[in-house]
């Protein structure tokens, strides 16, 4: 068994769990160098930008950068996803978030609000390549929120038309994941989560994607546009 009973129980009850010690130092260093290069040469790639001009995310990260697909295909991560979902799996709607100073990645939301996967054939994964804190925009999760279905997303995004967030007032306890990198977070696609704005003077590199069963015929939609970012691993 790849996961302990406690980890499986935490996923079922709290909606998330954390994995450390899956990435060796050499691979970690190589990934950081790639991230630095992507930010330094941003004009060569199709970035989404924040309203203040900072880089928000690189869409299709695993299709664009082979090393990111290798990360999503890491045996430790895949074995966890396969244990909970079953093989074979695809990587779905992958993104790289550089989180530059004064940037943001996402506010409070549920991944499944935009995907509508109803059969339990998908789970979310985020990998943090740099240390995370409240100051530099760490991940925030609302434990057990996955148990209550989809929430109303009524707060419009300032940069992307048709994108909405959850008003975090009244959400209850929010857990801030302040940790040493590298680490991965697996979470239920209905779990409410988001990030602080990066108010530090350093970046906070992370990647995120969905693991989805290969037989699940579903696509992410935004403004009636279909996202085809899907790769077999």
C-alpha atoms as an extended CHARMM CRD file, in Angstrom:
* protein
*
       233  EXT
         1         1  UNK       CA              0.0000000000        0.0000000000        0.0000000000  PROA      1               0.0000000000
         2         2  UNK       CA              1.3940000000        3.3870000000       -1.0520000000  PROA      2               0.0000000000
         3         3  UNK       CA             -0.7330000000        5.3630000000        1.4030000000  PROA      3               0.0000000000
         4         4  UNK       CA             -1.1950000000        4.7720000000        5.0950000000  PROA      4               0.0000000000
         5         5  UNK       CA             -4.6510000000        4.2240000000        6.5490000000  PROA      5               0.0000000000
         6         6  UNK       CA             -4.3270000000        7.6310000000        8.2190000000  PROA      6               0.0000000000
         7         7  UNK       CA             -3.6340000000        9.3500000000        4.8850000000  PROA      7               0.0000000000
         8         8  UNK       CA             -6.5950000000        7.6730000000        3.2240000000  PROA      8               0.0000000000
         9         9  UNK       CA             -8.7780000000        8.5950000000        6.1720000000  PROA      9               0.0000000000
        10        10  UNK       CA             -7.5690000000       12.2040000000        6.0560000000  PROA      10              0.0000000000
        11        11  UNK       CA             -8.3710000000       12.4120000000        2.3340000000  PROA      11              0.0000000000
        12        12  UNK       CA            -11.8600000000       11.0430000000        2.8910000000  PROA      12              0.0000000000
        13        13  UNK       CA            -12.6230000000       13.1290000000        5.9820000000  PROA      13              0.0000000000
        14        14  UNK       CA            -10.5590000000       16.3310000000        5.6120000000  PROA      14              0.0000000000
        15        15  UNK       CA            -10.3020000000       16.3430000000        1.8240000000  PROA      15              0.0000000000
        16        16  UNK       CA             -6.5110000000       16.5500000000        1.4890000000  PROA      16              0.0000000000
        17        17  UNK       CA             -3.1400000000       15.1540000000        2.5660000000  PROA      17              0.0000000000
        18        18  UNK       CA              0.5180000000       16.1320000000        2.0760000000  PROA      18              0.0000000000
        19        19  UNK       CA              3.4590000000       14.1530000000        0.6590000000  PROA      19              0.0000000000
        20        20  UNK       CA              7.0800000000       15.0010000000        1.5160000000  PROA      20              0.0000000000
        21        21  UNK       CA             10.3930000000       13.4260000000        0.4850000000  PROA      21              0.0000000000
        22        22  UNK       CA              9.3760000000       12.3410000000       -3.0080000000  PROA      22              0.0000000000
        23        23  UNK       CA             11.7940000000       14.5090000000       -5.0070000000  PROA      23              0.0000000000
        24        24  UNK       CA             15.5770000000       14.0970000000       -4.9750000000  PROA      24              0.0000000000
        25        25  UNK       CA             17.8250000000       17.1570000000       -4.6280000000  PROA      25              0.0000000000
        26        26  UNK       CA             19.1900000000       16.9970000000       -8.1840000000  PROA      26              0.0000000000
        27        27  UNK       CA             15.7450000000       16.8790000000       -9.8110000000  PROA      27              0.0000000000
        28        28  UNK       CA             14.4780000000       19.6010000000       -7.4990000000  PROA      28              0.0000000000
        29        29  UNK       CA             17.3850000000       21.8790000000       -8.4290000000  PROA      29              0.0000000000
        30        30  UNK       CA             16.8650000000       21.2190000000      -12.1490000000  PROA      30              0.0000000000
        31        31  UNK       CA             13.1760000000       22.0930000000      -11.8950000000  PROA      31              0.0000000000
        32        32  UNK       CA             13.9730000000       25.3520000000      -10.1080000000  PROA      32              0.0000000000
        33        33  UNK       CA             16.4030000000       26.2800000000      -12.8880000000  PROA      33              0.0000000000
        34        34  UNK       CA             13.7160000000       25.5780000000      -15.4980000000  PROA      34              0.0000000000
        35        35  UNK       CA             11.2510000000       27.7530000000      -13.5820000000  PROA      35              0.0000000000
        36        36  UNK       CA             13.7750000000       30.5970000000      -13.4230000000  PROA      36              0.0000000000
        37        37  UNK       CA             14.2910000000       30.3410000000      -17.1810000000  PROA      37              0.0000000000
        38        38  UNK       CA             10.5520000000       30.3660000000      -17.8990000000  PROA      38              0.0000000000
        39        39  UNK       CA             10.1070000000       33.5570000000      -15.9050000000  PROA      39              0.0000000000
        40        40  UNK       CA             13.1740000000       35.2200000000      -17.4180000000  PROA      40              0.0000000000
        41        41  UNK       CA             12.0340000000       34.3460000000      -20.9640000000  PROA      41              0.0000000000
        42        42  UNK       CA              8.2980000000       34.8270000000      -20.4190000000  PROA      42              0.0000000000
        43        43  UNK       CA              7.7280000000       36.4880000000      -23.8160000000  PROA      43              0.0000000000
        44        44  UNK       CA              8.4220000000       33.1540000000      -25.5110000000  PROA      44              0.0000000000
        45        45  UNK       CA              5.4380000000       31.4590000000      -23.8500000000  PROA      45              0.0000000000
        46        46  UNK       CA              1.6680000000       31.8750000000      -23.6030000000  PROA      46              0.0000000000
        47        47  UNK       CA              1.2410000000       33.3110000000      -20.1120000000  PROA      47              0.0000000000
        48        48  UNK       CA             -1.8570000000       34.5310000000      -18.3400000000  PROA      48              0.0000000000
        49        49  UNK       CA             -1.2270000000       37.8130000000      -16.4980000000  PROA      49              0.0000000000
        50        50  UNK       CA             -2.5890000000       39.3980000000      -13.3520000000  PROA      50              0.0000000000
        51        51  UNK       CA             -4.2390000000       42.7970000000      -13.4460000000  PROA      51              0.0000000000
        52        52  UNK       CA             -0.9990000000       44.4130000000      -12.1950000000  PROA      52              0.0000000000
        53        53  UNK       CA              1.0810000000       42.9010000000      -14.9960000000  PROA      53              0.0000000000
        54        54  UNK       CA              2.6990000000       40.1190000000      -12.9920000000  PROA      54              0.0000000000
        55        55  UNK       CA              2.7710000000       36.5960000000      -14.3970000000  PROA      55              0.0000000000
        56        56  UNK       CA             -0.1750000000       34.5350000000      -13.1650000000  PROA      56              0.0000000000
        57        57  UNK       CA              0.1430000000       31.0990000000      -14.7810000000  PROA      57              0.0000000000
        58        58  UNK       CA              1.5010000000       29.1270000000      -17.7030000000  PROA      58              0.0000000000
        59        59  UNK       CA             -1.3600000000       27.0230000000      -19.0540000000  PROA      59              0.0000000000
        60        60  UNK       CA             -0.6950000000       23.5420000000      -20.3870000000  PROA      60              0.0000000000
        61        61  UNK       CA              2.5030000000       23.3330000000      -18.3360000000  PROA      61              0.0000000000
        62        62  UNK       CA              2.9380000000       19.5780000000      -18.7880000000  PROA      62              0.0000000000
        63        63  UNK       CA              2.3840000000       19.8180000000      -22.5410000000  PROA      63              0.0000000000
        64        64  UNK       CA              4.7720000000       22.7540000000      -22.8710000000  PROA      64              0.0000000000
        65        65  UNK       CA              7.6570000000       21.6410000000      -20.6470000000  PROA      65              0.0000000000
        66        66  UNK       CA              8.7420000000       17.9470000000      -20.7720000000  PROA      66              0.0000000000
        67        67  UNK       CA             10.2830000000       18.1210000000      -17.3150000000  PROA      67              0.0000000000
        68        68  UNK       CA              6.9280000000       19.2000000000      -15.8570000000  PROA      68              0.0000000000
        69        69  UNK       CA              5.2680000000       16.1650000000      -17.4300000000  PROA      69              0.0000000000
        70        70  UNK       CA              8.0330000000       14.0350000000      -15.9040000000  PROA      70              0.0000000000
        71        71  UNK       CA              7.2070000000       15.5700000000      -12.5260000000  PROA      71              0.0000000000
        72        72  UNK       CA              3.5090000000       14.7680000000      -12.9100000000  PROA      72              0.0000000000
        73        73  UNK       CA              4.5770000000       11.2560000000      -13.9650000000  PROA      73              0.0000000000
        74        74  UNK       CA              6.7660000000       10.7710000000      -10.8830000000  PROA      74              0.0000000000
        75        75  UNK       CA              6.2840000000        7.1550000000       -9.7200000000  PROA      75              0.0000000000
        76        76  UNK       CA              5.5310000000        8.1860000000       -6.1470000000  PROA      76              0.0000000000
        77        77  UNK       CA              2.8390000000       10.6800000000       -7.1660000000  PROA      77              0.0000000000
        78        78  UNK       CA              1.3130000000        8.4250000000       -9.8080000000  PROA      78              0.0000000000
        79        79  UNK       CA              1.1930000000        5.4400000000       -7.4580000000  PROA      79              0.0000000000
        80        80  UNK       CA             -0.7880000000        7.5370000000       -4.9590000000  PROA      80              0.0000000000
        81        81  UNK       CA             -3.2480000000        8.6980000000       -7.5900000000  PROA      81              0.0000000000
        82        82  UNK       CA             -3.5990000000        5.1700000000       -8.9640000000  PROA      82              0.0000000000
        83        83  UNK       CA             -4.2610000000        3.7980000000       -5.5000000000  PROA      83              0.0000000000
        84        84  UNK       CA             -7.2250000000        6.1450000000       -5.0760000000  PROA      84              0.0000000000
        85        85  UNK       CA             -8.4520000000        6.2950000000       -8.6730000000  PROA      85              0.0000000000
        86        86  UNK       CA             -7.0570000000        3.2530000000      -10.4570000000  PROA      86              0.0000000000
        87        87  UNK       CA             -4.9420000000        3.1440000000      -13.6550000000  PROA      87              0.0000000000
        88        88  UNK       CA             -4.5280000000        4.3100000000      -16.3620000000  PROA      88              0.0000000000
        89        89  UNK       CA             -4.4800000000        8.0450000000      -15.6850000000  PROA      89              0.0000000000
        90        90  UNK       CA             -4.2460000000       11.3160000000      -17.6000000000  PROA      90              0.0000000000
        91        91  UNK       CA             -2.7900000000       14.6250000000      -16.4380000000  PROA      91              0.0000000000
        92        92  UNK       CA             -5.4910000000       17.2430000000      -16.8950000000  PROA      92              0.0000000000
        93        93  UNK       CA             -5.3830000000       21.0880000000      -17.0750000000  PROA      93              0.0000000000
        94        94  UNK       CA             -1.8020000000       21.4810000000      -15.8390000000  PROA      94              0.0000000000
        95        95  UNK       CA             -0.5220000000       24.9110000000      -14.7870000000  PROA      95              0.0000000000
        96        96  UNK       CA              2.7170000000       26.5010000000      -13.5820000000  PROA      96              0.0000000000
        97        97  UNK       CA              2.3550000000       29.3720000000      -11.0910000000  PROA      97              0.0000000000
        98        98  UNK       CA              5.5250000000       31.4870000000      -10.6990000000  PROA      98              0.0000000000
        99        99  UNK       CA              3.9650000000       33.7040000000       -8.0110000000  PROA      99              0.0000000000
       100       100  UNK       CA              6.1900000000       36.7050000000       -8.4830000000  PROA      100             0.0000000000
       101       101  UNK       CA              6.2370000000       39.4290000000       -5.8080000000  PROA      101             0.0000000000
       102       102  UNK       CA              2.8360000000       41.1840000000       -5.6870000000  PROA      102             0.0000000000
       103       103  UNK       CA              1.2840000000       38.4090000000       -7.7950000000  PROA      103             0.0000000000
       104       104  UNK       CA             -1.5570000000       36.0250000000       -7.0910000000  PROA      104             0.0000000000
       105       105  UNK       CA             -2.4210000000       32.6030000000       -8.4600000000  PROA      105             0.0000000000
       106       106  UNK       CA             -5.9480000000       31.6870000000       -7.3530000000  PROA      106             0.0000000000
       107       107  UNK       CA             -8.4690000000       32.8600000000       -4.7920000000  PROA      107             0.0000000000
       108       108  UNK       CA            -10.9210000000       30.5740000000       -3.0100000000  PROA      108             0.0000000000
       109       109  UNK       CA            -12.5780000000       28.0930000000       -5.3730000000  PROA      109             0.0000000000
       110       110  UNK       CA            -13.3160000000       24.4400000000       -6.1080000000  PROA      110             0.0000000000
       111       111  UNK       CA            -11.6330000000       22.8390000000       -9.1040000000  PROA      111             0.0000000000
       112       112  UNK       CA            -14.7250000000       20.8160000000       -9.8690000000  PROA      112             0.0000000000
       113       113  UNK       CA            -16.8600000000       23.9280000000      -10.2160000000  PROA      113             0.0000000000
       114       114  UNK       CA            -15.3880000000       24.3060000000      -13.7190000000  PROA      114             0.0000000000
       115       115  UNK       CA            -15.0850000000       20.6080000000      -14.5770000000  PROA      115             0.0000000000
       116       116  UNK       CA            -18.1750000000       18.8820000000      -13.1190000000  PROA      116             0.0000000000
       117       117  UNK       CA            -16.6850000000       15.4080000000      -12.7330000000  PROA      117             0.0000000000
       118       118  UNK       CA            -19.3690000000       13.4010000000      -10.9320000000  PROA      118             0.0000000000
       119       119  UNK       CA            -18.0310000000        9.8470000000      -10.7160000000  PROA      119             0.0000000000
       120       120  UNK       CA            -15.0890000000       10.1350000000       -8.3110000000  PROA      120             0.0000000000
       121       121  UNK       CA            -12.5940000000        9.6150000000      -11.1420000000  PROA      121             0.0000000000
       122       122  UNK       CA            -10.4900000000       12.7230000000      -10.5430000000  PROA      122             0.0000000000
       123       123  UNK       CA             -8.2640000000       14.2190000000       -7.8470000000  PROA      123             0.0000000000
       124       124  UNK       CA             -6.2420000000       17.4140000000       -7.6380000000  PROA      124             0.0000000000
       125       125  UNK       CA             -2.4980000000       17.6630000000       -7.0530000000  PROA      125             0.0000000000
       126       126  UNK       CA             -0.2600000000       20.6690000000       -6.3900000000  PROA      126             0.0000000000
       127       127  UNK       CA              3.5360000000       20.5420000000       -6.0940000000  PROA      127             0.0000000000
       128       128  UNK       CA              5.4250000000       23.3280000000       -4.3200000000  PROA      128             0.0000000000
       129       129  UNK       CA              9.0310000000       23.7770000000       -5.4140000000  PROA      129             0.0000000000
       130       130  UNK       CA              9.8030000000       26.6900000000       -3.0790000000  PROA      130             0.0000000000
       131       131  UNK       CA              9.0690000000       27.1640000000        0.6130000000  PROA      131             0.0000000000
       132       132  UNK       CA              5.5910000000       28.4840000000        1.3110000000  PROA      132             0.0000000000
       133       133  UNK       CA              4.3520000000       31.0040000000        3.8640000000  PROA      133             0.0000000000
       134       134  UNK       CA              1.4460000000       33.3890000000        4.3120000000  PROA      134             0.0000000000
       135       135  UNK       CA              3.7750000000       36.1710000000        3.2070000000  PROA      135             0.0000000000
       136       136  UNK       CA              4.6440000000       34.6030000000       -0.1630000000  PROA      136             0.0000000000
       137       137  UNK       CA              1.2170000000       33.2220000000       -1.0160000000  PROA      137             0.0000000000
       138       138  UNK       CA              0.8750000000       29.7510000000        0.5030000000  PROA      138             0.0000000000
       139       139  UNK       CA             -1.9810000000       27.3840000000       -0.2720000000  PROA      139             0.0000000000
       140       140  UNK       CA             -5.0490000000       27.6790000000        1.9580000000  PROA      140             0.0000000000
       141       141  UNK       CA             -7.5730000000       24.8690000000        2.3150000000  PROA      141             0.0000000000
       142       142  UNK       CA            -10.9630000000       24.5690000000        3.9900000000  PROA      142             0.0000000000
       143       143  UNK       CA            -11.0250000000       21.1150000000        5.6000000000  PROA      143             0.0000000000
       144       144  UNK       CA            -14.1730000000       19.0240000000        5.0420000000  PROA      144             0.0000000000
       145       145  UNK       CA            -15.5870000000       21.5070000000        2.5110000000  PROA      145             0.0000000000
       146       146  UNK       CA            -15.5280000000       18.7370000000       -0.1150000000  PROA      146             0.0000000000
       147       147  UNK       CA            -18.3620000000       17.0150000000        1.7450000000  PROA      147             0.0000000000
       148       148  UNK       CA            -20.9200000000       19.7550000000        0.9690000000  PROA      148             0.0000000000
       149       149  UNK       CA            -21.0280000000       19.6820000000       -2.8150000000  PROA      149             0.0000000000
       150       150  UNK       CA            -20.3640000000       22.7130000000       -4.9970000000  PROA      150             0.0000000000
       151       151  UNK       CA            -20.5360000000       26.1950000000       -3.5040000000  PROA      151             0.0000000000
       152       152  UNK       CA            -21.6690000000       29.3600000000       -5.2500000000  PROA      152             0.0000000000
       153       153  UNK       CA            -18.7900000000       31.1420000000       -6.9690000000  PROA      153             0.0000000000
       154       154  UNK       CA            -20.0030000000       34.7340000000       -7.0560000000  PROA      154             0.0000000000
       155       155  UNK       CA            -16.8470000000       36.8860000000       -6.8130000000  PROA      155             0.0000000000
       156       156  UNK       CA            -15.7550000000       37.8890000000      -10.3630000000  PROA      156             0.0000000000
       157       157  UNK       CA            -12.0800000000       37.7080000000      -11.2500000000  PROA      157             0.0000000000
       158       158  UNK       CA            -10.4310000000       41.0600000000      -11.9850000000  PROA      158             0.0000000000
       159       159  UNK       CA             -8.3870000000       39.6870000000      -14.9000000000  PROA      159             0.0000000000
       160       160  UNK       CA            -10.3270000000       36.8500000000      -16.5280000000  PROA      160             0.0000000000
       161       161  UNK       CA            -13.8700000000       37.3480000000      -17.7980000000  PROA      161             0.0000000000
       162       162  UNK       CA            -16.1540000000       34.4850000000      -16.7920000000  PROA      162             0.0000000000
       163       163  UNK       CA            -13.9500000000       33.3340000000      -13.9070000000  PROA      163             0.0000000000
       164       164  UNK       CA            -15.4730000000       33.5040000000      -10.4260000000  PROA      164             0.0000000000
       165       165  UNK       CA            -14.2400000000       32.8210000000       -6.8940000000  PROA      165             0.0000000000
       166       166  UNK       CA            -15.9220000000       31.9530000000       -3.5870000000  PROA      166             0.0000000000
       167       167  UNK       CA            -16.4700000000       34.7040000000       -1.0250000000  PROA      167             0.0000000000
       168       168  UNK       CA            -14.3630000000       33.4180000000        1.8570000000  PROA      168             0.0000000000
       169       169  UNK       CA            -16.3860000000       35.1590000000        4.5740000000  PROA      169             0.0000000000
       170       170  UNK       CA            -18.2970000000       32.5240000000        6.4770000000  PROA      170             0.0000000000
       171       171  UNK       CA            -16.2130000000       29.5910000000        5.2710000000  PROA      171             0.0000000000
       172       172  UNK       CA            -15.1050000000       28.6680000000        8.7800000000  PROA      172             0.0000000000
       173       173  UNK       CA            -11.6530000000       27.3420000000        9.6230000000  PROA      173             0.0000000000
       174       174  UNK       CA             -9.0180000000       27.8140000000        6.9120000000  PROA      174             0.0000000000
       175       175  UNK       CA             -5.6960000000       25.9440000000        7.1470000000  PROA      175             0.0000000000
       176       176  UNK       CA             -2.6310000000       27.7690000000        5.7980000000  PROA      176             0.0000000000
       177       177  UNK       CA              0.0120000000       25.3620000000        4.4690000000  PROA      177             0.0000000000
       178       178  UNK       CA              3.3130000000       26.9460000000        5.4980000000  PROA      178             0.0000000000
       179       179  UNK       CA              5.9750000000       24.3380000000        4.7560000000  PROA      179             0.0000000000
       180       180  UNK       CA              9.4590000000       23.6050000000        3.4720000000  PROA      180             0.0000000000
       181       181  UNK       CA              9.6880000000       22.6400000000       -0.1980000000  PROA      181             0.0000000000
       182       182  UNK       CA              9.4930000000       20.4420000000       -2.0900000000  PROA      182             0.0000000000
       183       183  UNK       CA              6.1650000000       18.8830000000       -1.1610000000  PROA      183             0.0000000000
       184       184  UNK       CA              2.9550000000       17.8020000000       -2.8530000000  PROA      184             0.0000000000
       185       185  UNK       CA             -0.6550000000       18.2370000000       -1.7790000000  PROA      185             0.0000000000
       186       186  UNK       CA             -3.3350000000       15.8440000000       -2.9830000000  PROA      186             0.0000000000
       187       187  UNK       CA             -6.8820000000       17.0700000000       -2.5120000000  PROA      187             0.0000000000
       188       188  UNK       CA            -10.4520000000       16.3310000000       -3.4640000000  PROA      188             0.0000000000
       189       189  UNK       CA            -11.6210000000       18.3610000000       -6.5020000000  PROA      189             0.0000000000
       190       190  UNK       CA            -14.5280000000       19.6840000000       -4.3950000000  PROA      190             0.0000000000
       191       191  UNK       CA            -12.2370000000       20.9690000000       -1.6310000000  PROA      191             0.0000000000
       192       192  UNK       CA            -12.3220000000       24.7530000000       -1.3040000000  PROA      192             0.0000000000
       193       193  UNK       CA             -8.8280000000       26.1630000000       -1.6190000000  PROA      193             0.0000000000
       194       194  UNK       CA             -6.9430000000       29.2450000000       -2.7410000000  PROA      194             0.0000000000
       195       195  UNK       CA             -3.8030000000       31.2740000000       -2.0560000000  PROA      195             0.0000000000
       196       196  UNK       CA             -2.7380000000       34.5310000000       -0.4960000000  PROA      196             0.0000000000
       197       197  UNK       CA             -1.2670000000       37.3060000000       -2.6220000000  PROA      197             0.0000000000
       198       198  UNK       CA              2.5380000000       37.1510000000       -2.6070000000  PROA      198             0.0000000000
       199       199  UNK       CA              3.5770000000       40.1010000000       -0.4510000000  PROA      199             0.0000000000
       200       200  UNK       CA              7.2080000000       38.9960000000       -0.1490000000  PROA      200             0.0000000000
       201       201  UNK       CA             10.1660000000       39.9440000000       -2.3560000000  PROA      201             0.0000000000
       202       202  UNK       CA             10.6760000000       36.3890000000       -3.6350000000  PROA      202             0.0000000000
       203       203  UNK       CA              8.9310000000       33.9570000000       -5.9520000000  PROA      203             0.0000000000
       204       204  UNK       CA              6.8910000000       30.9140000000       -4.8700000000  PROA      204             0.0000000000
       205       205  UNK       CA              7.0330000000       28.3730000000       -7.6840000000  PROA      205             0.0000000000
       206       206  UNK       CA              4.3290000000       25.7050000000       -7.8680000000  PROA      206             0.0000000000
       207       207  UNK       CA              2.5600000000       23.4650000000      -10.3460000000  PROA      207             0.0000000000
       208       208  UNK       CA             -0.9650000000       22.0920000000      -10.2440000000  PROA      208             0.0000000000
       209       209  UNK       CA             -2.9540000000       19.5720000000      -12.2450000000  PROA      209             0.0000000000
       210       210  UNK       CA             -5.7130000000       17.0080000000      -12.0050000000  PROA      210             0.0000000000
       211       211  UNK       CA             -5.1700000000       13.2870000000      -12.1770000000  PROA      211             0.0000000000
       212       212  UNK       CA             -8.1590000000       11.8690000000      -14.0540000000  PROA      212             0.0000000000
       213       213  UNK       CA             -9.0600000000        8.3360000000      -15.0750000000  PROA      213             0.0000000000
       214       214  UNK       CA             -8.2910000000        7.8460000000      -18.7450000000  PROA      214             0.0000000000
       215       215  UNK       CA            -11.7850000000        6.5230000000      -19.4450000000  PROA      215             0.0000000000
       216       216  UNK       CA            -13.4880000000        9.6410000000      -18.0290000000  PROA      216             0.0000000000
       217       217  UNK       CA            -14.7030000000       11.6190000000      -21.0590000000  PROA      217             0.0000000000
       218       218  UNK       CA            -14.8850000000       15.1150000000      -19.6490000000  PROA      218             0.0000000000
       219       219  UNK       CA            -13.3110000000       18.5110000000      -20.3120000000  PROA      219             0.0000000000
       220       220  UNK       CA            -12.8690000000       21.7490000000      -18.3840000000  PROA      220             0.0000000000
       221       221  UNK       CA            -14.9630000000       24.6600000000      -19.6460000000  PROA      221             0.0000000000
       222       222  UNK       CA            -14.5530000000       28.4140000000      -19.1730000000  PROA      222             0.0000000000
       223       223  UNK       CA            -16.6440000000       30.9420000000      -21.1160000000  PROA      223             0.0000000000
       224       224  UNK       CA            -17.9920000000       28.0090000000      -23.1440000000  PROA      224             0.0000000000
       225       225  UNK       CA            -14.4540000000       27.2330000000      -24.3170000000  PROA      225             0.0000000000
       226       226  UNK       CA            -13.1820000000       23.6780000000      -23.8860000000  PROA      226             0.0000000000
       227       227  UNK       CA             -9.7290000000       23.1070000000      -22.3730000000  PROA      227             0.0000000000
       228       228  UNK       CA             -8.0680000000       20.1790000000      -24.1390000000  PROA      228             0.0000000000
       229       229  UNK       CA             -4.9500000000       20.1500000000      -21.9670000000  PROA      229             0.0000000000
       230       230  UNK       CA             -4.9040000000       16.4310000000      -21.2740000000  PROA      230             0.0000000000
       231       231  UNK       CA             -1.9290000000       14.0310000000      -21.4680000000  PROA      231             0.0000000000
       232       232  UNK       CA             -1.6280000000       10.2840000000      -20.7940000000  PROA      232             0.0000000000
       233       233  UNK       CA              0.9890000000        9.3100000000      -18.2110000000  PROA      233             0.0000000000
